[in-house]
Amino acid sequence: MNIFVFDIETIPDVASGRRLYGNPEEMAQLSDKDVAKVMFHYRKQETDGQTEILRHHLQKIVAISVVLRVKNDKQDIFKVWSLGEPNAPEEELIERFYKGLQEYTPTLVSWNGSGFDLPVLHYRTLLHGIPAPRYWETNGDFRWNNYLSRFHERHTDLMDVLAGYQNKAFARLDEIATMLGFPGKMGMSGDQVWDVYQVGGIQDIRDYCETDVLNTYLIFLRFELIRGRLKPEEYQHETQLIRDTLVSEKYKTKKHLQEFLTNWQA
Protein backbone atom coordinates (compact mmCIF):
# COMPACT_ATOMS: atom_id res chain seq x y z
CA MET A 1 0.00 0.00 0.00
CA ASN A 2 1.54 3.27 -1.14
CA ILE A 3 -0.68 6.32 -0.60
CA PHE A 4 0.32 9.85 -1.59
CA VAL A 5 -2.18 12.50 -0.51
CA PHE A 6 -1.42 15.92 -1.96
CA ASP A 7 -2.62 19.50 -2.08
CA ILE A 8 -1.21 22.60 -3.74
CA GLU A 9 -1.44 26.30 -2.95
CA THR A 10 -1.12 28.89 -5.70
CA ILE A 11 -0.71 32.58 -6.38
CA PRO A 12 -1.19 34.57 -9.60
CA ASP A 13 1.46 33.86 -12.24
CA VAL A 14 2.39 37.50 -12.63
CA ALA A 15 5.21 36.72 -15.07
CA SER A 16 2.68 35.31 -17.53
CA GLY A 17 0.30 38.12 -16.67
CA ARG A 18 2.91 40.61 -17.85
CA ARG A 19 3.18 38.76 -21.18
CA LEU A 20 -0.52 38.28 -21.78
CA TYR A 21 -2.23 41.48 -20.62
CA GLY A 22 -1.80 45.10 -21.65
CA ASN A 23 1.28 46.75 -23.09
CA PRO A 24 4.38 44.67 -22.18
CA GLU A 25 6.48 47.75 -21.50
CA GLU A 26 3.84 49.28 -19.25
CA MET A 27 3.21 45.97 -17.47
CA ALA A 28 6.93 45.64 -16.79
CA GLN A 29 6.76 48.83 -14.73
CA LEU A 30 3.98 47.54 -12.47
CA SER A 31 4.52 45.78 -9.16
CA ASP A 32 3.50 42.14 -8.81
CA LYS A 33 0.53 43.28 -6.74
CA ASP A 34 -0.68 45.63 -9.47
CA VAL A 35 -0.15 43.03 -12.20
CA ALA A 36 -2.29 40.63 -10.20
CA LYS A 37 -4.99 43.31 -9.95
CA VAL A 38 -4.96 43.58 -13.76
CA MET A 39 -5.28 39.80 -14.05
CA PHE A 40 -8.18 39.70 -11.61
CA HIS A 41 -9.85 42.54 -13.50
CA TYR A 42 -9.64 40.72 -16.83
CA ARG A 43 -10.90 37.50 -15.25
CA LYS A 44 -13.87 39.31 -13.75
CA GLN A 45 -14.69 40.79 -17.16
CA GLU A 46 -14.34 37.36 -18.75
CA THR A 47 -16.88 35.85 -16.33
CA ASP A 48 -19.32 38.80 -16.33
CA GLY A 49 -18.38 39.62 -12.75
CA GLN A 50 -18.97 36.14 -11.39
CA THR A 51 -15.43 35.39 -10.20
CA GLU A 52 -11.87 36.70 -9.97
CA ILE A 53 -10.43 33.19 -9.66
CA LEU A 54 -7.78 32.89 -12.34
CA ARG A 55 -7.78 30.14 -14.92
CA HIS A 56 -5.59 27.12 -14.23
CA HIS A 57 -2.72 28.09 -16.51
CA LEU A 58 -2.32 31.43 -14.72
CA GLN A 59 -1.80 29.86 -11.28
CA LYS A 60 1.73 29.57 -9.91
CA ILE A 61 2.44 26.88 -7.32
CA VAL A 62 4.06 28.08 -4.09
CA ALA A 63 3.40 25.04 -1.88
CA ILE A 64 2.82 21.32 -2.30
CA SER A 65 2.06 19.41 0.87
CA VAL A 66 1.76 15.64 1.08
CA VAL A 67 0.92 12.74 3.34
CA LEU A 68 2.89 9.62 2.51
CA ARG A 69 1.70 6.23 3.78
CA VAL A 70 3.76 3.19 2.85
CA LYS A 71 3.04 -0.22 4.34
CA ASN A 72 4.64 -3.40 3.04
CA ASP A 73 7.02 -6.16 4.14
CA LYS A 74 9.98 -3.76 4.11
CA GLN A 75 8.58 -0.38 5.13
CA ASP A 76 5.96 1.09 7.46
CA ILE A 77 5.91 4.86 6.94
CA PHE A 78 3.54 7.68 7.78
CA LYS A 79 4.68 11.27 7.36
CA VAL A 80 3.26 14.67 6.51
CA TRP A 81 5.36 17.54 5.15
CA SER A 82 5.69 20.23 2.50
CA LEU A 83 8.01 19.63 -0.41
CA GLY A 84 11.22 21.64 -0.61
CA GLU A 85 12.26 24.63 1.45
CA PRO A 86 9.91 27.62 1.84
CA ASN A 87 11.93 29.63 -0.68
CA ALA A 88 12.30 26.78 -3.20
CA PRO A 89 11.43 27.70 -6.81
CA GLU A 90 8.26 26.33 -8.32
CA GLU A 91 10.06 23.92 -10.63
CA GLU A 92 11.84 22.28 -7.68
CA LEU A 93 8.52 21.67 -5.90
CA ILE A 94 7.09 20.06 -9.02
CA GLU A 95 10.19 17.95 -9.63
CA ARG A 96 10.03 16.66 -6.05
CA PHE A 97 6.34 15.80 -6.50
CA TYR A 98 7.05 13.70 -9.58
CA LYS A 99 10.11 12.13 -7.95
CA GLY A 100 7.80 10.75 -5.25
CA LEU A 101 5.55 9.23 -7.91
CA GLN A 102 8.55 7.74 -9.69
CA GLU A 103 9.86 6.17 -6.47
CA TYR A 104 6.65 4.80 -4.96
CA THR A 105 4.10 4.56 -7.84
CA PRO A 106 1.48 5.41 -5.20
CA THR A 107 -2.24 5.90 -5.29
CA LEU A 108 -2.62 9.67 -5.52
CA VAL A 109 -5.38 11.02 -3.28
CA SER A 110 -6.80 14.53 -3.46
CA TRP A 111 -9.84 16.69 -2.86
CA ASN A 112 -10.76 18.29 -6.19
CA GLY A 113 -7.40 17.27 -7.63
CA SER A 114 -8.99 16.46 -10.98
CA GLY A 115 -10.65 19.84 -11.17
CA PHE A 116 -7.82 22.02 -9.91
CA ASP A 117 -4.54 20.64 -8.59
CA LEU A 118 -3.61 18.31 -11.43
CA PRO A 119 -4.56 20.66 -14.30
CA VAL A 120 -2.46 23.38 -12.65
CA LEU A 121 0.42 20.92 -12.31
CA HIS A 122 0.04 19.98 -15.98
CA TYR A 123 0.40 23.57 -17.15
CA ARG A 124 3.27 24.36 -14.80
CA THR A 125 5.06 21.15 -15.79
CA LEU A 126 4.64 22.18 -19.42
CA LEU A 127 5.96 25.66 -18.65
CA HIS A 128 9.11 24.35 -16.97
CA GLY A 129 9.62 21.37 -19.29
CA ILE A 130 9.76 18.85 -16.43
CA PRO A 131 9.87 15.15 -17.44
CA ALA A 132 7.37 12.99 -15.56
CA PRO A 133 7.14 9.66 -17.43
CA ARG A 134 5.53 7.67 -14.61
CA TYR A 135 2.73 10.20 -14.23
CA TRP A 136 1.91 10.35 -17.95
CA GLU A 137 2.15 6.58 -18.51
CA THR A 138 -0.94 5.03 -20.13
CA ASN A 139 0.47 1.76 -21.54
CA GLY A 140 1.11 -1.69 -20.08
CA ASP A 141 -0.01 -1.98 -16.47
CA PHE A 142 -1.12 1.66 -16.63
CA ARG A 143 -3.51 1.13 -19.52
CA TRP A 144 -6.47 0.33 -17.30
CA ASN A 145 -5.42 2.22 -14.18
CA ASN A 146 -3.46 5.42 -14.72
CA TYR A 147 -3.18 8.86 -13.16
CA LEU A 148 -4.99 10.63 -16.00
CA SER A 149 -8.37 8.91 -16.23
CA ARG A 150 -11.17 10.40 -14.17
CA PHE A 151 -12.56 6.95 -13.43
CA HIS A 152 -9.35 5.14 -12.49
CA GLU A 153 -8.23 4.67 -8.89
CA ARG A 154 -4.54 5.46 -9.35
CA HIS A 155 -5.64 9.03 -8.78
CA THR A 156 -8.60 9.08 -6.39
CA ASP A 157 -10.23 12.49 -6.27
CA LEU A 158 -12.39 12.07 -3.18
CA MET A 159 -14.62 15.03 -3.95
CA ASP A 160 -15.38 13.65 -7.39
CA VAL A 161 -15.85 10.03 -6.30
CA LEU A 162 -18.03 10.77 -3.28
CA ALA A 163 -20.24 13.02 -5.41
CA GLY A 164 -20.78 10.15 -7.82
CA TYR A 165 -19.05 12.25 -10.51
CA GLN A 166 -21.99 14.67 -10.38
CA ASN A 167 -20.98 18.33 -10.26
CA LYS A 168 -24.15 19.30 -8.42
CA ALA A 169 -23.16 17.01 -5.55
CA PHE A 170 -19.67 18.42 -5.02
CA ALA A 171 -18.86 19.44 -1.44
CA ARG A 172 -16.12 21.48 0.19
CA LEU A 173 -13.30 19.73 2.01
CA ASP A 174 -13.83 21.89 5.08
CA GLU A 175 -17.50 20.96 5.41
CA ILE A 176 -17.00 17.21 4.97
CA ALA A 177 -14.03 17.14 7.33
CA THR A 178 -15.91 19.10 9.98
CA MET A 179 -19.01 16.95 9.52
CA LEU A 180 -16.90 13.86 10.27
CA GLY A 181 -15.35 15.39 13.39
CA PHE A 182 -12.02 16.23 11.79
CA PRO A 183 -10.48 19.70 12.24
CA GLY A 184 -11.37 21.16 8.83
CA LYS A 185 -9.91 24.51 7.79
CA MET A 186 -7.66 26.09 10.39
CA GLY A 187 -6.94 29.82 10.28
CA MET A 188 -6.82 30.27 6.52
CA SER A 189 -8.61 29.53 3.27
CA GLY A 190 -7.45 29.33 -0.32
CA ASP A 191 -8.68 32.80 -1.22
CA GLN A 192 -6.35 34.31 1.40
CA VAL A 193 -3.15 32.74 0.09
CA TRP A 194 -2.17 35.62 -2.22
CA ASP A 195 -2.56 38.23 0.52
CA VAL A 196 -0.58 36.11 2.99
CA TYR A 197 2.13 35.44 0.42
CA GLN A 198 2.61 39.15 -0.27
CA VAL A 199 3.48 39.83 3.37
CA GLY A 200 6.01 36.99 3.52
CA GLY A 201 3.74 34.35 5.00
CA ILE A 202 4.92 31.38 2.94
CA GLN A 203 5.44 29.25 6.07
CA ASP A 204 1.86 29.95 7.16
CA ILE A 205 0.71 28.84 3.69
CA ARG A 206 2.71 25.60 3.94
CA ASP A 207 1.32 24.92 7.41
CA TYR A 208 -2.23 25.48 6.17
CA CYS A 209 -1.62 23.17 3.22
CA GLU A 210 -0.36 20.43 5.54
CA THR A 211 -3.55 20.53 7.60
CA ASP A 212 -5.55 20.24 4.38
CA VAL A 213 -3.75 17.04 3.35
CA LEU A 214 -4.28 15.60 6.83
CA ASN A 215 -8.02 16.30 6.57
CA THR A 216 -8.03 14.70 3.14
CA TYR A 217 -6.19 11.62 4.36
CA LEU A 218 -8.58 11.16 7.27
CA ILE A 219 -11.53 11.32 4.88
CA PHE A 220 -9.76 8.82 2.62
CA LEU A 221 -9.37 6.40 5.54
CA ARG A 222 -13.09 6.69 6.25
CA PHE A 223 -13.74 6.06 2.55
CA GLU A 224 -11.56 2.95 2.69
CA LEU A 225 -13.59 1.80 5.70
CA ILE A 226 -16.99 2.19 4.06
CA ARG A 227 -15.95 0.37 0.90
CA GLY A 228 -14.45 -2.52 2.84
CA ARG A 229 -10.79 -1.90 2.08
CA LEU A 230 -10.13 -1.38 5.80
CA LYS A 231 -11.64 -3.39 8.63
CA PRO A 232 -12.83 -1.34 11.64
CA GLU A 233 -9.80 -2.37 13.69
CA GLU A 234 -7.48 -1.45 10.81
CA TYR A 235 -9.17 1.92 10.50
CA GLN A 236 -8.65 2.52 14.22
CA HIS A 237 -5.01 1.50 13.88
CA GLU A 238 -4.41 3.93 11.01
CA THR A 239 -6.06 6.88 12.76
CA GLN A 240 -4.17 6.12 15.97
CA LEU A 241 -0.95 6.00 13.98
CA ILE A 242 -1.62 9.58 12.86
CA ARG A 243 -2.22 10.73 16.43
CA ASP A 244 0.88 8.95 17.71
CA THR A 245 3.02 10.37 14.92
CA LEU A 246 1.87 13.94 15.47
CA VAL A 247 2.81 13.81 19.16
CA SER A 248 6.21 12.30 18.40
CA GLU A 249 9.48 14.19 18.84
CA LYS A 250 9.63 15.09 15.14
CA TYR A 251 6.27 16.85 15.07
CA LYS A 252 5.53 18.07 18.60
CA THR A 253 7.16 21.47 17.98
CA LYS A 254 4.96 22.16 14.95
CA LYS A 255 2.22 24.38 16.35
CA HIS A 256 -0.23 23.91 13.46
CA LEU A 257 -0.11 20.12 13.82
CA GLN A 258 -0.64 20.27 17.57
CA GLU A 259 -3.65 22.53 16.97
CA PHE A 260 -4.87 19.98 14.45
CA LEU A 261 -4.72 17.28 17.13
CA THR A 262 -6.55 19.50 19.62
CA ASN A 263 -9.36 20.14 17.14
CA TRP A 264 -9.69 16.50 16.09
CA GLN A 265 -12.86 15.25 17.74
CA ALA A 266 -13.62 11.90 16.10
C-alpha positions, -999 to 999 in steps of 0.1 A, spaced: 0 0 0 15 33 -11 -7 63 -6 3 99 -16 -22 125 -5 -14 159 -20 -26 195 -21 -12 226 -37 -14 263 -29 -11 289 -57 -7 326 -64 -12 346 -96 15 339 -122 24 375 -126 52 367 -151 27 353 -175 3 381 -167 29 406 -179 32 388 -212 -5 383 -218 -22 415 -206 -18 451 -216 13 467 -231 44 447 -222 65 478 -215 38 493 -192 32 460 -175 69 456 -168 68 488 -147 40 475 -125 45 458 -92 35 421 -88 5 433 -67 -7 456 -95 -2 430 -122 -23 406 -102 -50 433 -100 -50 436 -138 -53 398 -140 -82 397 -116 -98 425 -135 -96 407 -168 -109 375 -152 -139 393 -137 -147 408 -172 -143 374 -187 -169 359 -163 -193 388 -163 -184 396 -128 -190 361 -114 -154 354 -102 -119 367 -100 -104 332 -97 -78 329 -123 -78 301 -149 -56 271 -142 -27 281 -165 -23 314 -147 -18 299 -113 17 296 -99 24 269 -73 41 281 -41 34 250 -19 28 213 -23 21 194 9 18 156 11 9 127 33 29 96 25 17 62 38 38 32 29 30 -2 43 46 -34 30 70 -62 41 100 -38 41 86 -4 51 60 11 75 59 49 69 35 77 78 47 113 74 33 147 65 54 175 51 57 202 25 80 196 -4 112 216 -6 123 246 15 99 276 18 119 296 -7 123 268 -32 114 277 -68 83 263 -83 101 239 -106 118 223 -77 85 217 -59 71 201 -90 102 180 -96 100 167 -60 63 158 -65 70 137 -96 101 121 -79 78 107 -52 56 92 -79 86 77 -97 99 62 -65 67 48 -50 41 46 -78 15 54 -52 -22 59 -53 -26 97 -55 -54 110 -33 -68 145 -35 -98 167 -29 -108 183 -62 -74 173 -76 -90 165 -110 -107 198 -112 -78 220 -99 -45 206 -86 -36 183 -114 -46 207 -143 -25 234 -127 4 209 -123 0 200 -160 4 236 -172 33 244 -148 51 212 -158 46 222 -194 60 257 -187 91 244 -170 96 214 -193 98 188 -164 99 151 -174 74 130 -156 71 97 -174 55 77 -146 27 102 -142 19 103 -180 21 66 -185 -9 50 -201 5 18 -215 11 -17 -201 0 -20 -165 -11 17 -166 -35 11 -195 -65 3 -173 -54 22 -142 -35 54 -147 -32 89 -132 -50 106 -160 -84 89 -162 -112 104 -142 -126 69 -134 -93 51 -125 -82 47 -89 -45 55 -94 -56 90 -88 -86 91 -64 -102 125 -63 -124 121 -32 -146 150 -39 -154 136 -74 -159 100 -63 -180 108 -33 -202 130 -54 -208 102 -78 -191 123 -105 -220 147 -104 -210 183 -103 -242 193 -84 -232 170 -56 -197 184 -50 -189 194 -14 -161 215 2 -133 197 20 -138 219 51 -175 210 54 -170 172 50 -140 171 73 -159 191 100 -190 170 95 -169 139 103 -153 154 134 -120 162 118 -105 197 122 -114 212 88 -99 245 78 -77 261 104 -69 298 103 -68 303 65 -86 295 33 -74 293 -3 -87 328 -12 -64 343 14 -31 327 1 -22 356 -22 -26 382 5 -6 361 30 21 354 4 26 392 -3 35 398 34 60 370 35 37 343 50 49 314 29 54 292 61 19 299 72 7 288 37 27 256 39 13 249 74 -22 255 62 -16 232 32 -4 204 55 -35 205 76 -56 202 44 -38 170 34 -43 156 68 -80 163 66 -80 147 31 -62 116 44 -86 112 73 -115 113 49 -98 88 26 -94 64 55 -131 67 63 -137 61 26 -116 30 27 -136 18 57 -170 22 41 -159 4 9 -144 -25 28 -108 -19 21 -101 -14 58 -116 -34 86 -128 -13 116 -98 -24 137 -75 -15 108 -92 19 105 -86 25 142 -50 15 139 -44 39 110 -61 69 128 -42 61 160 -10 60 140 -16 96 129 -22 107 164 9 89 177 30 104 149 19 139 155 28 138 192 62 123 184 95 142 188 96 151 151 63 169 151 55 181 186 72 215 180 50 222 149 22 244 164 -2 239 135 -1 201 138 -6 203 176 -37 225 170 -49 200 145 -47 173 171 -66 195 196 -94 201 171 -97 165 161 -129 152 177 -136 119 161 
